[in-house]
Amino acid sequence: MSRRVYLYFAVTFLLGIVLGGTGVYCYAWYTGHWHHGFNKDRAVARLKSSLQLDDGEVQQIRQIFDDASLKMRDLQQQTAPQYQALREDTRNRIRGVLDAEQAKKFDEIMKQIDARRRRLGTTVPSPR
């Protein structure tokens, strides 16, 4: 075979790897498989190694993260009803624009979104 055939084969193979990897990345990103929330242990370990923290400082930082986590959870619980009311108002306004068949499909889409939100444990959308 000629060198050109080998070259085409190699280019095709490399393009397949690149496109396949891109597809897997996009799938994982948009389905939420690569969205990792805050991990206290990972953050403490990184700070400990970067700042050469002693055990006392590590313990204090862990306590700070625990306190902040409780405060954030309380704040989220306080604002969750407002987000839910805004979400429902937005959905009702959208339904007002749609005909009956579109509204039925829209409700199915919203059920899927709500199920995903419950599965991922997110009640308040993250800012983008």
N, C-alpha and C positions, 0 to 999 in steps of 0.2 A: 504494500500500500504506500501511497505517497505521504509525504510529510504533512501535506495540507489536510488530509483526512484525520491524521492524529491531532493536528492543531484544532480542527473543528470539534473533534470529540472532546478534547481537553477543555475548550472554551464552553461547550455545552454542559459538560459536567460541572465546571465551576459556576456557571450561571444557575444551574439547578440547585447547587448548595446555597448560593446567595439568596435566591428567590425563596427556597424552602425555609431557610433561617429567618428571613424577613416575615414570611407568613406565620411561622410559629411565634415570633416575637409579637406581631400585631394581634394574633389571637389571644395570647396570654395577657397582653397589656389590656386589651379592651374587655376581656371577660373578668378581669380583676385578679387573675392568678399571680400577677407580679406586683400588686399594690400591697406593700407592707406598711403597716402602721408603726407607730413608735414602739420601740423595744427598749425598756428600761435597762435590762442587763447589757445589751449591746452598747447602749449609750454610755453606761458607767464604765464598761471595759475600755471603750475608746478613750474616754476622758482619763481613766487611770493610766493607760499606757502613754497617752500624749502629754499629760501634765505631771507624770510620776507622782501620783497621789499615794498617801499612806492609808492604812486601813481606817483610821479615824475619819479622814476626809471622805473616803469612799462611803462610809456609813452615813455621814451627814448629807452627802449628795443623794444617796438613795432615799433618805427621809424627805428631802426637798422634792424629789420626783414623786414620791408617794403623796405628799401634801398637794402638789400641783395637780396630780391626777384626780384626787377627790374634788378639788375646786372646779376642774374642768367638767367632771361628770355632773356636778350640781348645776353648773352654768348651762350645760347641754340639756339637762332635764327642765330647766326654767324656760329655755328658748324653744324647745321642741314643739310645744303647742303652736307657737307663732309660725314656725316653719310649716307645720302641718296645715294650718289655716291658709297660709299663702299658697301652698301646693294645691289644696282643694279649690281655692278661688281661681287659680290659674287653669286648672283642669275644667272647671265649670264654664269658664269663659271660652275655652277652646271647644267644648261640647256645643256651646251656643252657635258656633260657626259651622258645625258639621251637620250633615243630614243623618238620618237614623242609622243607615248602614255604616257610615263612617264613624259615628259615635260608638257603635257596637265594636268595631275594630279598635278604636281608640281605647275603649275600656279594657280590651284584652291586652293591648300593649302596656297600659298602666298597671294591670295586674302582674305582668311579667317584671316590670320595673320595680314594683313594690316587693315582689318575691325576692328579687336580686338584692334589694336594699336590706331586707330582713336576713337573707343568707349571709351577707357581708357584715351585718351588724351596724350599718350606718343609718342613723335617723336624720342627721343634719348633713347636708351636702358640704363637701370640702370646698374652700375657695379656689378658683382657678385663675 
